[in-house]
Amino acid sequence: MRYSVANLSKLKRIRMIEFLNKLRKEHGDDDDTVIAINEIELELTSKKYGLIWEEHEERVDEQIKTKVPVFTEVLDKEVIWDGDLPYNFLLEGDNLHSLRLLRKTHKESIDVIYIDPPYNTGNKDFVYNDEMISKEDNFRHSKWLSFMEKRIRIAWELLKPEGVILISIDDNELAALKMLCDEILDEKNYEAIITYVRKTSGKQDSSNFVKSTEYILVYSRAGLWNCNYLKAGEKITKRYNKIDKVTGKSYREVDLRKTGSNDRRQDRINLYYPFYYNSNTNDLFCKSAPLDTIPKGYIEFFPIKSDGTDGSWRWECKTAKDKIKLLTAHIMPKYKRINKWTVYEKDFIDKKEDVRTVKEHTFWDRKEFNSDNAVTDFTNFGFSNKDFSFPKSVELLKHIFELTTNENSLILDFFAGSGTAGQAVFELNKRDGGNRNIILCTNNEDNLCEKVTYQRLSKTIKGYEFKGKKEEVLYEKKLAVKDLENAEQILEDTQDIIEKYKLDYDKVTKKITEGVLKVVGTKIIIKKVEGIKANLKYYKTNYIEKISEDENYNVTEELLKHIVEMVQLEHAIKIDNNEYIIVLTDDDVDKIERDKWDLKNCKAVYISSQVLLTKRQETLFDDLGIESILIPKYYFDNELREAGEL
């Protein structure tokens, strides 16, 4: 016999609704009481499963009741490499303001959205209505959810049907964000939570655990995991992620050390021989027997197994000499021996006929993704840690965009912060010849947008001089209690390493961090970083009043002053009155017709819906091969209706 379990919450609601119906009959003549009863019933019958929070209204919500949000271009912050390239955009201001305008210009037009929102740690990293939110705020989580919910809803509308959204987060709001996204974006569109190692060290006294990981939520708008943009089933050729400077071909690096059976020195003595490498010139050569004197600037190393014992190479020395151009050398800190160098073969992509499919793992533990590299990426531009906290690694963002974009994708980051995503897109384009474009939105709190985001993007495009230091781990050993017995020998070995490498670096030091002894070589670097071809426009968010006491005030005229920004943003162009021209009045088009000889370079004319072209004007544009594009009414139609001017 099967027994059903009563839904006690449902039974309680039924009893309360019956009581409300009784009250409604008793107070049917009192409109205020009936309205209150109806509101209570609505709360009782509303959703009882899922994410529920106290909704909060932001200042920007209040402002748009009486104002119309617009963009205003800051002309002196425009960065141009090549006028024929499409433009990237940096939008300064409240990102909800920017998103509402982007909904007019880019609905279902964005390929990939990546955001790194405030994590709401309670350590005043989240600002809501100009107030820092602390752990003592009883509505901390509700405010954050209200803040995110509005933005994610609009973001979802901006994605193409095959688009992808990725959201960085830590464990403070991971669970809540997952439930929020399941509700807004639909649980069936959920793809994965990627966990990546943000840092490998941390304060031992901060909590019971050292939190070393962060997360990236991934949703695809139509649940199309194998779509053009989310390459989860990326071909194995993705592993060939290096470019040979001479041939320009893609290759991967394959360790020249032999592994598996018969990989010991004594198994094949002819496969045990030294390589000599100069890290300054990248020169590499091998000898069948060790040299009596190592050339200046070179280091000598042999094949070493991962357990520290002598190993062997895959090739004989003669083969290595014949194919030396296919070889390169790297230091490998994971080796347990002092000599941690090994040789790699450049395995070019065109050697592979069998192309298989592999899936991306959801756990990323790559050194270049960690916080140390992220800080280095940031400070290389001349910034300090005080200018921006917790930037993301450029390599992390490049990897994300490699997985999710093609060469012509449009990307949006509406929590742009220090501008890492912009730098990543520009560098990825340089690496693979792509034409990706990005729109970035961020506020200007503490001059963040002007002094950090814009400067970083501008320097990435224009190029800049970099002065800093490069550190390499020359030796590391995790210390155990038993090592205390050999402390003197360990210190001697450490000093030998310092003496060995001191001429190759500006400084070689030893340090113990989190129980790990390291010898670190430091080189002072001064170099000019070349610019990357891209164009950038800088907009500020602004408002115009819907209603004014000035009888001469006209909302339509005020909005026309900001139409250029909308057209440029939607089409990623510059209205220069040469290649691209805008026509807002009949006088504008009449002038163009009179000065038709100035149209020789014109590609397109953007025409207001209030302007009617004559047959002669239409013929003129057709004969010259100039595209006539109607400026859409949806830019500001609703706002003009509210203002009573439409």
C-alpha positions in Angstrom: 0.0 0.0 0.0 1.3 3.5 -0.9 0.8 6.4 1.4 0.7 10.0 0.2 2.4 12.7 2.4 0.3 15.8 3.0 1.8 19.1 1.8 1.4 21.0 5.1 2.4 24.4 3.6 -0.3 24.0 1.0 -2.9 23.1 3.6 -2.0 26.1 5.7 -2.3 28.4 2.6 -5.7 27.0 1.8 -6.9 27.6 5.4 -5.5 31.2 5.3 -7.1 31.9 1.9 -10.5 30.7 3.2 -10.1 33.0 6.1 -9.2 35.9 3.7 -12.3 35.2 1.6 -14.4 35.4 4.8 -12.9 38.7 5.6 -13.4 39.9 2.1 -17.2 39.2 2.4 -17.4 41.0 5.8 -15.5 44.1 4.5 -16.7 44.1 1.0 -17.7 47.8 1.2 -14.3 48.9 2.4 -12.1 49.3 -0.7 -8.8 49.8 1.2 -9.4 46.6 3.2 -10.2 44.6 0.1 -7.1 45.9 -1.6 -5.0 44.9 1.4 -6.6 41.4 1.5 -5.9 41.0 -2.2 -2.2 41.9 -1.6 -1.9 39.3 1.2 -3.5 36.6 -1.0 -1.1 37.4 -3.8 1.9 36.9 -1.4 0.4 33.6 -0.2 0.0 32.3 -3.7 3.2 33.5 -5.2 6.2 31.2 -5.9 7.3 29.1 -2.9 10.2 27.3 -4.4 13.4 28.9 -5.7 15.4 32.0 -4.9 13.3 34.6 -2.9 14.7 37.9 -1.7 13.7 41.4 -0.6 13.7 43.5 -3.8 15.4 46.8 -3.7 15.2 49.8 -6.0 18.4 51.5 -7.2 18.9 55.2 -7.7 19.1 54.6 -11.5 15.6 53.1 -11.4 14.3 56.3 -9.8 16.1 58.5 -12.2 14.7 57.1 -15.4 11.2 57.9 -14.3 11.8 61.6 -15.1 14.9 61.4 -17.3 16.0 59.7 -20.5 19.4 58.0 -20.4 21.8 58.9 -23.2 25.5 58.5 -24.2 27.8 61.4 -24.8 31.1 60.8 -26.6 34.3 62.1 -25.2 36.1 63.0 -28.4 39.5 63.7 -27.0 39.7 60.1 -25.7 39.2 58.5 -29.1 42.0 56.1 -30.0 42.4 55.3 -33.7 44.9 52.9 -35.3 43.2 52.4 -38.6 39.9 54.2 -39.6 38.9 51.2 -41.7 38.8 48.9 -38.6 35.5 48.6 -36.6 35.4 50.4 -33.3 35.5 49.0 -29.7 33.6 51.0 -27.1 34.3 51.9 -23.5 31.1 53.1 -21.7 31.6 55.0 -18.5 28.8 55.1 -16.0 26.3 52.9 -14.2 26.2 49.7 -16.2 22.4 49.4 -15.8 22.2 52.7 -17.6 24.5 51.4 -20.4 22.7 48.0 -20.6 19.4 49.8 -21.1 20.8 51.7 -24.1 22.6 48.6 -25.4 19.2 46.9 -25.5 18.2 49.4 -28.1 21.4 49.0 -30.3 22.4 45.4 -29.6 19.4 43.2 -28.9 20.3 39.6 -29.8 23.6 40.9 -31.3 26.3 39.9 -28.7 28.2 36.6 -29.2 29.8 36.3 -25.8 29.2 38.1 -22.5 31.9 37.8 -19.8 31.4 39.6 -16.5 33.4 39.7 -13.2 30.8 41.3 -10.8 31.5 42.3 -7.2 31.7 39.2 -5.1 29.8 40.7 -2.1 32.3 39.4 0.4 31.1 41.8 3.0 34.5 43.5 3.0 33.1 46.6 1.3 33.8 45.3 -2.2 30.2 46.0 -3.3 28.7 49.5 -3.7 25.0 49.8 -3.8 23.4 53.3 -4.3 26.8 54.9 -3.5 27.1 53.0 -0.2 29.6 50.3 0.6 27.9 47.1 1.7 29.4 45.5 4.8 28.7 42.2 6.6 26.6 44.0 9.1 24.0 44.9 6.5 21.0 42.6 7.1 20.0 43.0 3.4 23.5 42.5 2.0 22.5 39.4 -0.1 19.1 40.9 -1.1 20.7 44.1 -2.4 23.3 42.1 -4.4 20.6 39.8 -5.9 18.4 42.8 -6.8 21.5 44.4 -8.4 22.4 41.4 -10.4 18.9 40.3 -11.4 18.2 43.5 -13.4 21.5 43.3 -15.2 21.4 39.6 -16.1 17.9 39.9 -17.5 19.0 42.6 -19.9 22.2 40.8 -20.7 20.2 37.7 -21.7 18.3 39.8 -24.2 21.5 41.0 -25.7 22.9 37.6 -26.6 22.5 36.1 -30.0 20.4 32.9 -30.0 23.6 30.9 -30.0 25.4 33.2 -27.6 27.2 32.4 -24.3 27.4 34.2 -21.0 30.2 33.5 -18.4 30.2 34.9 -14.9 33.1 34.9 -12.5 32.3 34.5 -8.8 33.6 33.2 -5.5 31.9 31.1 -2.9 30.1 34.1 -1.2 27.4 34.3 -3.8 28.0 31.2 -5.9 24.9 29.3 -4.7 22.6 32.3 -5.0 24.0 33.2 -8.4 23.4 29.7 -9.7 19.8 29.8 -8.6 19.3 33.3 -10.0 20.7 32.3 -13.3 18.7 29.1 -13.4 15.6 31.2 -13.0 16.5 34.0 -15.5 18.5 32.1 -18.1 16.6 28.8 -17.7 18.2 25.8 -16.0 18.3 23.8 -19.2 20.7 26.3 -20.6 23.2 25.8 -17.8 26.5 24.3 -19.1 29.0 24.1 -16.3 30.7 25.6 -13.3 34.4 26.0 -14.1 36.7 25.9 -11.1 40.1 27.5 -11.5 43.0 28.0 -9.1 43.3 31.7 -8.4 46.1 31.4 -5.9 48.2 28.7 -4.3 49.0 30.5 -1.1 47.0 32.5 1.4 46.8 33.8 4.9 46.8 30.9 7.3 44.9 32.9 9.9 42.0 34.2 7.7 39.7 31.3 8.2 39.7 27.6 8.7 40.6 27.1 5.0 42.9 28.9 2.6 40.5 29.7 -0.3 42.5 29.1 -3.5 39.8 28.7 -6.1 37.2 30.8 -7.9 34.4 29.8 -10.3 33.0 30.7 -13.7 29.3 29.9 -14.4 28.6 29.1 -18.0 25.2 29.3 -19.8 24.4 29.1 -23.5 21.3 31.0 -24.5 19.7 28.2 -26.5 21.3 25.4 -24.7 23.6 24.9 -27.7 26.8 23.6 -26.2 28.2 22.6 -29.5 27.4 25.9 -31.2 29.9 28.0 -33.2 30.7 30.1 -30.2 31.1 27.7 -27.3 33.7 25.3 -28.5 33.3 22.7 -25.8 33.9 20.1 -28.5 37.0 21.9 -29.7 39.2 19.9 -32.0 42.4 18.6 -30.7 44.2 21.2 -32.9 43.4 23.7 -30.0 46.4 22.1 -28.3 48.6 23.6 -31.0 48.5 27.0 -29.3 51.9 28.3 -30.1 53.1 30.1 -33.3 56.5 29.6 -34.8 58.1 33.0 -35.4 59.9 31.8 -38.6 57.2 29.8 -40.4 54.1 31.3 -38.8 52.7 27.8 -38.3 50.9 26.5 -35.2 52.6 23.9 -33.0 52.5 22.2 -29.7 55.4 21.3 -27.5 56.2 17.6 -26.8 58.7 16.7 -24.1 61.8 15.1 -25.7 62.4 13.0 -22.5 61.5 9.4 -23.0 58.7 8.1 -20.7 57.2 4.7 -20.1 59.2 1.5 -20.4 63.0 1.6 -20.9 63.2 5.3 -20.0 66.1 5.0 -17.6 69.7 6.0 -18.4 71.0 2.4 -18.2 68.3 1.2 -20.6 69.7 3.1 -23.6 73.0 4.7 -22.7 73.3 6.3 -26.1 70.1 8.3 -25.3 71.8 10.0 -22.3 73.7 13.0 -23.4 73.8 16.8 -22.5 72.1 19.8 -24.1 73.5 23.3 -23.8 71.1 26.3 -23.7 71.6 30.0 -23.6 68.4 31.6 -22.3 69.4 35.1 -23.5 69.9 34.1 -27.1 67.7 30.9 -27.2 70.6 29.0 -28.7 70.4 25.3 -28.1 72.9 22.5 -29.1 73.7 19.0 -27.9 76.8 16.8 -27.6 77.2 13.1 -27.4 79.6 13.6 -24.4 79.8 16.4 -21.9 82.1 19.4 -22.6 85.1 20.1 -20.4 84.2 23.8 -20.3 80.7 25.1 -20.6 80.5 28.2 -22.9 79.8 31.4 -21.2 76.1 32.1 -20.8 75.1 28.5 -21.4 73.7 25.9 -19.0 74.3 22.2 -19.3 71.5 19.7 -18.5 70.7 16.0 -19.0 67.5 14.0 -19.2 66.0 13.7 -15.7 63.0 11.5 -14.8 60.3 13.0 -12.7 61.5 11.1 -9.6 64.9 12.8 -9.9 66.9 9.9 -11.3 68.7 9.8 -14.6 66.5 9.3 -17.7 66.9 9.3 -21.4 65.9 11.3 -24.5 63.7 10.0 -27.3 66.2 10.9 -30.0 69.8 10.1 -30.4 72.2 13.0 -30.4 72.7 12.9 -34.2 68.9 13.1 -34.8 68.7 16.0 -32.3 71.5 17.9 -34.2 69.8 17.4 -37.5 66.4 18.6 -36.1 67.7 21.3 -33.7 65.5 23.9 -35.3 62.5 21.9 -34.1 63.7 21.9 -30.5 63.4 24.5 -27.7 64.2 24.4 -23.9 62.2 25.4 -20.8 62.8 25.3 -17.1 60.5 23.0 -15.3 60.1 23.7 -11.5 58.3 20.5 -10.8 61.5 18.5 -11.2 62.9 17.2 -7.9 66.5 17.6 -8.9 68.4 20.9 -9.0 68.8 20.7 -12.8 65.2 21.3 -13.9 65.6 22.0 -17.6 64.3 19.9 -20.4 63.9 20.0 -24.2 60.7 20.1 -26.2 60.0 19.2 -29.8 57.9 21.6 -31.8 55.1 19.4 -33.1 53.5 21.3 -36.0 49.8 21.0 -36.7 50.2 20.2 -40.4 51.8 16.9 -39.4 48.4 15.7 -38.0 45.9 14.0 -40.3 43.8 12.5 -37.6 41.8 15.3 -36.0 39.9 14.1 -32.9 37.5 15.9 -30.6 38.2 16.6 -26.9 36.1 18.3 -24.3 37.2 21.2 -22.0 37.7 20.2 -18.4 35.9 22.1 -15.7 39.0 22.3 -13.4 41.7 24.7 -14.5 45.0 24.7 -12.6 47.3 26.7 -14.8 50.0 29.0 -13.3 49.3 31.7 -15.9 45.7 32.0 -14.6 46.7 32.8 -11.0 46.5 36.1 -9.1 50.3 36.7 -9.2 50.2 36.8 -12.9 47.1 38.9 -12.9 48.8 41.5 -10.8 51.9 41.4 -13.0 49.7 41.9 -16.1 48.2 45.0 -14.4 51.3 46.6 -12.9 53.2 46.2 -16.2 51.2 49.3 -17.3 52.6 51.4 -14.5 49.7 50.9 -12.1 50.0 50.0 -8.5 48.0 47.5 -6.4 46.2 50.5 -4.9 44.7 51.5 -8.3 42.6 48.4 -8.6 42.1 45.3 -6.4 42.0 41.7 -7.7 42.4 42.1 -11.5 41.9 39.0 -13.6 44.7 37.3 -15.5 44.9 38.2 -19.2 45.8 34.6 -20.1 42.6 33.4 -18.2 40.5 35.8 -20.3 42.3 34.9 -23.5 41.6 31.2 -22.8 37.9 31.9 -22.2 37.6 33.8 -25.4 39.5 31.1 -27.4 36.9 28.6 -26.2 33.8 30.8 -26.8 34.5 33.0 -29.8 35.3 32.9 -33.5 37.5 35.5 -35.2 34.6 37.9 -35.8 32.8 37.7 -32.5 31.4 40.7 -30.6 32.1 40.5 -26.8 30.5 42.4 -23.9 31.9 43.0 -20.5 29.7 45.2 -18.3 31.8 44.9 -15.2 35.0 45.9 -17.0 37.0 47.0 -13.9 40.6 47.4 -15.0 39.9 46.5 -18.6 41.5 43.0 -18.6 38.9 41.7 -21.1 39.7 44.4 -23.6 43.5 43.7 -23.4 42.7 40.0 -23.8 40.6 40.5 -26.9 43.2 42.8 -28.5 46.0 40.3 -27.8 44.0 37.3 -29.0 43.3 39.1 -32.3 47.0 39.8 -32.7 47.8 36.2 -32.0 45.4 34.5 -34.4 44.6 37.4 -36.9 41.0 37.7 -35.6 38.7 40.7 -35.8 36.9 40.4 -32.5 35.4 43.5 -31.0 34.5 44.4 -27.5 32.2 46.7 -25.6 33.2 47.5 -22.0 31.1 49.2 -19.3 32.4 50.4 -16.0 31.7 53.1 -13.5 34.1 55.9 -12.7 34.3 55.5 -9.0 37.6 56.9 -7.7 38.3 57.8 -11.4 38.5 54.1 -12.2 37.3 54.4 -15.8 39.4 57.4 -16.8 42.6 56.7 -14.8 42.7 52.9 -15.1 40.4 51.2 -17.7 40.9 53.8 -20.4 44.6 54.1 -19.8 45.1 50.3 -20.0 43.1 50.0 -23.2 44.8 53.0 -24.7 48.3 51.8 -23.9 47.5 48.3 -25.2 46.6 49.9 -28.6 49.3 52.6 -28.7 52.1 50.6 -27.1 54.0 51.6 -24.0 57.4 51.3 -22.3 57.5 48.6 -19.7 59.9 48.6 -16.8 59.7 45.8 -14.3 61.1 42.6 -13.2 60.8 39.0 -14.3 61.2 36.2 -11.7 62.0 32.6 -12.4 62.0 29.8 -9.8 65.4 28.1 -10.1 64.9 25.6 -7.4 62.2 24.7 -4.9 61.8 22.1 -2.2 58.9 21.5 0.1 60.4 21.2 3.6 59.5 18.4 6.0 60.4 17.8 9.6 63.1 15.2 8.5 64.8 18.0 6.5 65.9 19.6 9.8 68.5 16.9 10.1 70.0 17.9 6.8 69.5 21.6 7.2 73.1 22.4 6.8 73.4 20.4 3.6 70.3 22.0 2.1 71.6 25.5 2.8 74.9 24.6 1.1 73.1 23.2 -1.9 71.0 26.3 -2.0 74.1 28.5 -1.9 75.6 26.5 -4.7 72.6 27.2 -6.9 72.8 30.9 -6.1 76.5 31.0 -7.1 75.7 29.0 -10.3 73.0 31.4 -11.5 74.1 34.8 -10.1 75.7 35.9 -13.4 72.5 35.1 -15.3 70.3 37.3 -13.2 70.3 40.7 -11.7 69.6 39.1 -8.3 69.3 35.6 -7.0 67.7 35.1 -3.6 66.3 32.3 -1.5 63.1 32.5 0.5 60.8 30.2 2.4 57.1 30.6 1.8 54.3 28.3 3.2 57.0 25.7 4.0 58.5 25.7 0.5 62.2 26.7 0.0 62.7 28.5 -3.2 65.7 30.0 -5.1 64.4 32.8 -7.3 66.3 34.6 -10.1 65.2 38.1 -10.9 65.9 40.0 -14.1 65.2 43.8 -14.4 63.3 44.3 -17.7 63.1 47.5 -19.7 61.4 47.2 -23.0 59.0 48.8 -25.4 55.7 46.9 -25.8 54.3 47.3 -29.3 50.8 48.5 -29.8 48.0 46.3 -31.2 45.8 47.5 -34.1 42.4 48.5 -32.8 40.1 51.5 -32.5 38.4 52.7 -29.3 35.6 55.2 -28.6 34.9 56.5 -25.1 31.3 57.3 -24.1 29.9 58.7 -20.8 26.4 58.0 -19.6 24.2 61.0 -19.1 20.6 62.1 -18.8 18.2 64.6 -20.4 15.0 65.7 -18.7 11.7 64.4 -19.9 9.9 67.5 -18.6 11.2 71.0 -18.3 9.7 74.3 -17.1 11.4 76.0 -20.0 8.6 76.4 -22.6 11.3 76.3 -25.4 12.7 73.0 -24.2 12.1 70.2 -26.7 12.9 66.5 -25.8 13.2 65.5 -29.5 15.8 68.2 -30.2 17.8 67.2 -27.1 17.7 63.5 -28.1 18.9 64.3 -31.6 22.1 65.5 -30.1 22.8 61.9 -29.0 21.7 60.0 -32.1 25.3 60.0 -33.5 26.5 58.0 -30.4 23.8 55.4 -30.9 24.5 54.9 -34.6 28.2 54.6 -34.0 27.7 52.1 -31.2 25.3 49.9 -33.2 27.4 49.8 -36.3 30.9 50.0 -34.7 31.8 53.0 -36.9 32.8 56.6 -36.7 30.5 59.3 -38.2 33.2 61.3 -39.9 31.2 63.1 -42.5 33.4 61.5 -45.1 33.0 57.7 -45.2 30.0 57.7 -42.9 27.5 60.6 -42.9 24.4 61.2 -40.7 21.3 63.0 -41.9 18.9 64.3 -39.2 17.0 67.0 -41.1 15.9 67.9 -44.6 18.5 70.7 -44.7 21.2 68.1 -44.0 20.3 66.0 -47.1 19.8 69.0 -49.3 23.3 70.1 -48.4 24.7 66.7 -49.2 23.0 66.8 -52.6 24.5 70.3 -53.3 27.9 69.1 -52.3 27.7 65.7 -54.0 31.3 65.9 -55.2 32.3 65.4 -51.6 30.7 62.0 -51.6 33.5 60.1 -53.5 34.7 58.3 -50.3 31.2 57.8 -48.7 30.2 54.2 -47.9 26.9 54.8 -46.1 24.5 57.5 -45.1 22.4 57.1 -41.9 19.1 58.9 -42.3 16.5 59.9 -39.7 13.1 58.5 -40.1 11.8 62.1 -40.1 13.6 62.8 -43.3 12.1 61.8 -46.7 14.5 61.4 -49.6 13.4 62.7 -53.0 13.6 60.4 -55.9 16.6 62.3 -57.2 18.4 61.9 -53.9 17.7 58.2 -53.8 19.1 57.9 -57.4 22.2 59.9 -56.4 23.0 57.5 -53.6 22.3 54.5 -55.8 24.5 55.7 -58.6 27.4 56.4 -56.2 27.0 53.0 -54.6 26.3 54.6 -51.2 24.1 52.6 -48.8 21.2 54.4 -47.3 20.4 53.2 -43.8 17.3 54.3 -41.9 18.0 55.3 -38.3 15.6 53.1 -36.3 12.8 54.7 -34.4 13.3 52.3 -31.4 16.2 54.3 -30.1 14.0 56.8 -28.3 10.4 56.3 -29.4 9.1 55.1 -26.0 10.7 58.0 -24.2 9.2 60.5 -26.7 5.8 59.1 -26.2 6.2 59.5 -22.4 7.2 63.1 -23.0 4.2 63.6 -25.2 6.2 64.5 -28.3 5.3 61.4 -30.4 
